[in-house]
Amino acid sequence: MPAAGAFAVDGRDGRVGRVLERSGDLVRLRPPGGGPEWVCPAQDVQPASPGEVLRARVTEINREGQLPR
């Protein structure tokens, strides 16, 4: 199970998200760059590959650059 703050993959549909917390058998994930959070059963959460992590980080960095300062 990826730790809080790490990127993970929802094995049900392949979405990548940052792990926010685990509560019992559920894991709460947030998409890179923001957006609605979702809940995934812990048994369906997989660690993100290095390529998926890279894409997710680029998405976050790009999103940060678009926010008003």
N, C-alpha and C positions, 0 to 999 in steps of 0.2 A: 504494500500500500504506500503510495507516494505521501510524503509528509505535507503538512499545511504549508502553502506557499509554492509548492512544486507544481509543475504542469502534469496533467494526467489526461488519459483518453477514456471517454465513455464508450465502452465496448459495444454498447447496443447500437450506436449510430455513427461512431467515429469522431464525434465532436471532441475538440481539445479544450480544456479549461484549467484554470488555476484552482488548486484545492484550497477551499476556505476552511472547512472543518469536517470532521467525521463525528457523527452522532449515532451510536449504535450500529445498525446495518446500512446506514445511508451516508453518502458523501455529498457535500454541497460544493458545486463548481461554478466558476465565473469565467465567461469567455474572455480571451485576450483582447485588450482594448476596450473592455466594458460591455455592457448589455445585460439582459436578464440572466440571473443566476438560475441554475437548475439543480435538481437532486437526482442522484444516481445510486442504485444499490451498490454497496461496497464490492460485492463479488464481480461486478461488471467494470470496475475501475482498473485501468492498466497504466503503468508508467509510460510517459510520452517518450518517443524515440528522440535522439539528438536532433534530427531534422525537424520533427514536430515542435520541439522546444525552440529551435531557431526561428521558425516561421511565426510562432506565437510571440516571441520577444520582439521581432520586427513589427508585428501588428501593434503591440503595446507602445513601442517607441514612436511609430508613426502616429498613433492616436494622441500621444502626449504632445507631439509637435503641432497638432491641430487645435489644441485647447487655447482659449484666450489666456493671456498672462496678466 
